Amino acid sequence: MKTAIAALVDRKSFDSRITRSEVTAKERWLGYLAGPCGVLLLNAVLASYLNVYYTDVLNLTGVWGGMFLMVFPILSKIIDAGTNVFMGYVIDRTRTRQGKARPWLLISAPLVTVTGILLFTVPRGSETVQVIWVMLSFNLYYSVAATIYNMSHGLMVPLSTRNTKERGGLSVFNNVASVMVSGIIVALIFPMLILPRIGVNQAAWIRLMSVLAILALPLTFVEYFFTRERITEETEELEEKQEVSMASQIKTLLGDRFWVVIVVYFFIYTMGSNLKNISLVYYCNYVLGSYNDGITQTMVSVIGGVPMGIGIFAVWPLAKRFGKRNVTLAGFLIYALGGIVCMLNPTNMTVVLIGQFIKNIGGLPCAYVFSALFADVLDHIEWKAGYRCDGVSMSLNSIILTVCTGISTGVFNILLTRSGYIAPVFDAVSGVTTASVQSGAVKGAITFCFLGFEIITGLVCAGLLAFEGVEKVIDKEQAEIRERKSR
């Protein structure tokens, strides 16, 4: 697709600052660690607190008898799924000197900033005005801006290099950025210092989220300039000659066992993670602790998240020795065990912290090596089919992420509504937020969403990974791909 996009980025001023054929330290630290932090921070805050903003700040829980906050996320994610398919098609047909995914990374930067601000500037007018604004801003962010960013960002590791060790290292750095953002800022600073101060004050929320949205802009530019698509450069000439239809690519993907297994596994894991993330604030406020007490959520997130920091140094050496699949499979069994420990007494802080610690040890391999395992599967597809399916594969992957987000949000919100959730009240005169006392039914629904469901998903994911065997053949297949290209 050499159109306006190519005209924009096919200039030396837009060239990657990474010029070496091997992965460099500058690439790891700037392109895969620092650069993604802006959007990752914004997305992490939205994942944990956007629903809180809708239920507690805007008080939309009762709109349409509680159906709005169930139906609207699901319908919006159907639209989002469509834009993911379209974006995958576009990426696979983008031809520029900067690659096929990186140009869209550049374009996403201002879109994410503008639409991220619009999510929170909901006017205090009639209920109809609020509902329309919420639907439009939500879809502009998730179906347009976030889709463009997530699709292009998600392909940076798979398209970076064929060297599995270098690619594995980039996967770790990429996920360290996510862990730093969610583990330090969202899990520590937000519940301890920010939430108790802003409560349900809409003006304070708007100021805060505007700063985060603006911060994403320069950092995404850093990610763009310090990444490089070496694999796209290798295959560019072949892909221009051999344009494969989307239907053929989808048929190829669905016909491959390794791809189907990893995608189903990703769906199950994402569903459980989304339900846990969206219920975290509610669980800490109403089941384990008291409303915005500044310590409960911090303790759960930090103590439970300590293993994620340790894992930076431990996971990749273990994955290289025992295999990415094997380490991840064992991790999910530990993950389920941690959840069972929590459920023994879900209102006891000590028990829950021990369980969360165990659980996050089990979650380490999935957090750090998934991108590398997924990249192996994409190389396997290239070996098998003779062409790459990066854009289509990432679009289907993003559809899963999108659908899971919509379903989990809708299910959680309807459980809240039907069990009788009561939103806190903000007094504009005194500036004080007063929380309501929730019923046992509300607390039970929240507990299942935060703890119970992930026990099931952990066991299912472990079973699925027993059928993922791409690592046994990938070295041989990559050698054959290199041999084909040398002819």
N, C-alpha and C positions, 0 to 999 in steps of 0.2 A: 504494500500500500504506500506507494511513493506519491503522496499528495501534499497537503499543507503541512502535515507532520514532518515529512522529510525536508520540505523547504525550510521549516523552522530549525530543525536540529542538525541538518547536514552542513554545519559550519564548524570550523576549528574551535571557535570559542565555546562550543558545546561538547567538545571532545572529553572523554574520560581522562582524569588525571592519572589513571593507572595505565602504564605503558609496557610493563614487563609481562612476559609470557607466563611466569609463575606468580602465585598469590603472594602479595607483599604485606608487611606489617601495617603499612598505611591503609591498605585496603581493608584489613581485618578490623582495625581500631576505628577508622572513620566511616567506611562504607557499610560495615555490618554490625558495629557496636553503637557508635555515637549517632550516626545519621538516622537510623530508624526510631530512635528514642522519642522524637517529637510526636509522630502519629501514634506510636505504640502507647505513649502516655495518654494521649487524648482518647484512644480507643479503650484503654484499660479503665479510665475513669467513667466513660460512657457505659461500659459493660457492667460496672458495679453500681453506678449511681443515676443513670438516666431514668431508669424505672422508678427509683426513689423520687426523682424530681417530678415525674408524672403523678405518682400516687400521693406524695406528701406535700410537695410545694404547690403544684397546680390542682391537687385534690380531684383528679379525674377518675377515681375509683368507681364512683357511682354513675358515671355517664352511660346512658343507654342501659340502665339496670346492671351495670358492671360489665356489659358485653364489649364496650369500646376497647378497653385495654386488653381484651382477649383477641378480638377479631382484627383490630387494626395492625398489630405487629405481624400476624400471620399473612394477611393480605399484602402488606408492604413487602414482606420477604418473598412473596410470589413474584412481585414486580422485580425485586432485587435479583431473584434467580434468573429472570429473563435478561437483565442487563449483564449478568455474569456470563451467560452463553454468548451474548453479542460481543462482549469484551474479549473473550477467548478467541472468537473468530477474528476479531480485529488484530489482536496481538500476533496471531499466527501469520497474518498477511501484511504485517508492517515490515517495510524494508528501508532501513536507514543505516548510515555509517555508525550510529550509536547503538545499534541493535534493534530488537523488536519489542522488548519490554521496557527498557530504560527510558525511552522518550515519554512513555505514558507516566512513568514515575515523576518526571519533570512537570508534566501537565497537571498531575493530581495535586501538586503542592498548594497552589492558590485556591483550588476548589475545596480542599479539605478545610482550609482556614475559614473561608467565607461561610460555608454551610455548617461548620462546627459552631460558629457563633449564632447562626439562625436557629439552631436547635433549642437555644435557651431564651431567646428574645421573644417569647410568646406573649402577645399583648394581653393585658388584663381587661378583656372586654366581655362580650357575651360568650356563653359556652360554645356556640356554633363557631364563632371566630377562633376560639382556642383550638377546637377540634380540627378545623381546616388548617390552621398554622402548624399544628403538631404533625398532621399527616404529610403536608408538603415539605416541611423542613426535614422530617425523618427520612423521607424518600430521596430528597436532594442529597442528603449526606450519605446514606447507606447505599442507595441504588445507583448513584452517580459517582460522587467523590471518593468514598471509601472503596467502592468496587474497583475503580481505576487504580487506586493506590495498592490495595491488597493483592490484586491480580499481578501487577508488575513487581511489587516487592516480593511476593511469594516465588517468583521465578528467578530471583537473583542468585540464590544458591545453586539450583539445578543447572543454570546456564553459565555459571562462573568458570568452571574447569571440569575436565574429565578425571583429574587426579583425585581418587577417592579419599586419600588422607587429607589433602588440602580442602576438599569439599566438606569433609567431616568437621574440620577445624572451623570453617566459615559457618557451618550449621550451629556449632557451639556458641560462637561469638554472636550470631544472630539471635539466639535464644537467651543468651546472657543479657542482651539489651531488654528483652521482654521481662525477664526475671527481675532485673534491677528496677525497672519502672513499676511493675506490679508489686514487687516485694518490699521496696523501700518507700516509694512515694505513695502509691495507692493504698498499700496495706499498713504503712506505719505513719506517715505524715498526715494523710487525710483523716483517718478516724481519731487520731490523737490531738491534732492541732487545728484542723480546718473545719470538720463537720460540727464540733461543739460550738464553734463561733458563728457559722452561717445558718445553722438550723434549717428552717424552711423560708428564709428571707430570699425572695426571688432576685432582688437587685444584687445581693451578694453573690448568688449563683452566677448571674450573668457576667459580673466583673471577673470572677475566677475563671470561668470557662472561656471567656474571650482571650485571656492571657494564655491559656493552654493551647487554644486554637492558633493563635498568632505565633507561638513558639514552634509549632510544627512546620511552619513555612521554611525558615532557613535551614533547619535540620534535614528536611527532605531534599533540599538542594545539595547538602553535604553527601547524603546517600547517593544521589544521582552522579555526582562528579567523582566519587571514589569507589565505584563499582564498574565492572566490565563483563561483557557477555562473550567470553572466549569461544564457547561452543557455538553460538550463533555465527561468529566470524568464520568458524570452520565449515559450517553447513550452509552458509548464505547462498553460494553459487548453485548448490544442488537444489535448495528449496525454491529458488527462482525458476529453475527448469521443471521442477516436479511439484506442482501445486495440487495438494490432495484435498478433496472435499471434506467438509466437517462430518458428513454422514459416514464417510469411509473411516475417518479418524475415530469417531465414536464406536463404530463397529469393531475396530481394532482394539480399542481400550476395553470394551465390554467382553471381548473374546479372550482376554488375557487373565489367567488366574491370579498372578501376582498383583496386578493392578486392582482387580476387583476386591481382593482381600484387604489391601491397604486402605482402599477407599471406604469399605464397609467399617473397618476398624476405626478410621478417622471419624466417621459419622457417629458411631456409638460413643466414642470418647468425648467428642465435642458436645453431644447432647447432654451427657452427665456434667461436664465442666460448666456449660452455660447455665444449667439449672442451679448448680452450686454457687456460681458467681453472682447470679441475680438475687439469690436468697441470703447471701452472706450478711449484708447489713441488717436485714430483718431478723435473722437468727441471733446475731449478737445483741440487737436492741431489745428483743422481746423474749427470747428463750434462755440464753446463757447469761446475759447481763442486763443492764438498764439502758434506757434510751440515750444514745450519744454520750455515754459516760467517759469517752476518751481513752479507755483502757482495754475493754473486752475485745473489740475487734482488732486492736493492735496486738494483744497477746495471742489471739488465735492466728492471725496472719504472720506475725514475726516468729513465734515459737514453732508454729507449724511449718513456716517457710525457711527456717535455718538450713535444712538439708539442701535447699535449692542453691544456696551459696556454696556449700561444701561440694556440691555436685559438679561445679565448674571444673574442679581439678580431678574428680574421680570417674565421671561417667565415660568420657571418651577413651581413656586407657582401658577400662573394662570392656567397652564396646569393641575396641580393636582386638582384644584378646579372646573374648567369648562370642563376639558377633553382635551386631546391632539388634537383630531380631530376638536373640536369646536373652540378652540383658533386659530388653523392653518387656518381654513376656514375663520374666521373673519379677520385674518391677510391678507389674499389674497385680500379681498375686499378693505382694506385700501391700499394695495400694488398697485392695479389698480388705485385707486384714486390719489395716489402720481404721477403715471405716467401721468395721465390726466393733473395734475397741471403743470408738466414739459412741456408738449406739447403745453400749452397755449402760451408760448414764449420760444422756445428752445435755443435761442441765448442770453437770458437775465440771467446773473449769479444769481441774487437774486431769480427769479422765479424758476430756475432749482434747486437751493440749498434747497428752501422750499419744492419743490416736492420730491427731493431725501430724505430729512429728513422724510417726511410722508411715502414715499415708503419703506424705511428701517425699520420703525416701524412695518409696515405690514409684512415685511419679517422675523421678529424675530422668530416667532414660527416654521416656516419651517426650519430655520437655526439650531435651538437648539433641536428640539424634533423629527425630522424625524427618526433618528436611533432607538429611543425608540418605536415609532409607528411601524416601520418595524419589530422590534424584536417581538412585540406583534403578528404581522401577522404570523411570522415564528413559534411561539409557537402554534398559532391556527392551522396551517397546521399540526404540530406534533400531536395535539389532534385529528384532523379529520382523518388523514391518518395512524397514529400509527408509523410513522417514520419521521425523520427530512429531510428537503430538503435545508439545508443551502448553500452548495456549488453551486448547480444548480440555486437556487434562486439568489444568489449573482452574478453568472455568467450572468444570464439574466438581472439583474440590471446593471451590468457593460457594457453589450452590449448596453443598452440604452444610458448610459453615453458616450460610445465610438461612437455610431452612431450619436448621437446629436452633438458631437464635430466635426466629419467629415463633416456632413451636414452643420452645422452653419459656419464652416471655409470656405468650398467651396462656399456656397451661398454668404457670405460676400465678398470673394475675387473676385468672378465674378461680383458682383455689383460694386465693386471698379473699376475693369478693364473696364467694359462696360460703366460706367459713366464718365470715363476719368481721373482716379487718376494718379497723377504725383508724383513720389518718390522724397524725398529730396536728395541733392547732398553733398558729403563730399570732401573737398579739403585737400588732404594729406599733402600739403606743409604748409598751414596756420593752419590746424587742425580745420577748421570751417565748420559746417554743415549749408547749406542753404536750407530752405524749399520752396516748390513751392506753388503758389496760386491755390487753388482748385475751380472747377466750382460749380454752384448751384446744378447741378445734383449729384455731388459727395457728397456735404454737405447734400442733402436730403436723399440719400441712407444711409449715416452714421447715421443721426438722427433717421430714422426709425428703424435701427438695435439697436441703443442704448436705445431709449425711446418707440417708438411706438409698437413694437412687444410684449413687456412685459405687456402692458395694456391688450392685448388679452389673453396672457397666464395666467395672474393673475385671470381674470374672469373665464376662463375655469377650472383652478385648484380649485377655490372655488366651482364651480358646481360639480366637480368630488368628492370632499371630502364629499359632502352631502350624498353620498352612502357608505362611509367608516364607518362601525359600529363595528369594532372588539373590541373596548373598553367595549362595553356593555356585552360581553360574556367572556372576557379573564380571569377574576378572577376565574370564575367557571371552565373554561377549564383547567387552570393551577392546580387547586385543584384536578381535575380528573386525570391529568397526574401524579401528585405526588402519588395519590392513586394507580394507576397502577404499578408504580415502587416499591411501598412498599409491593406488593403481593409476 
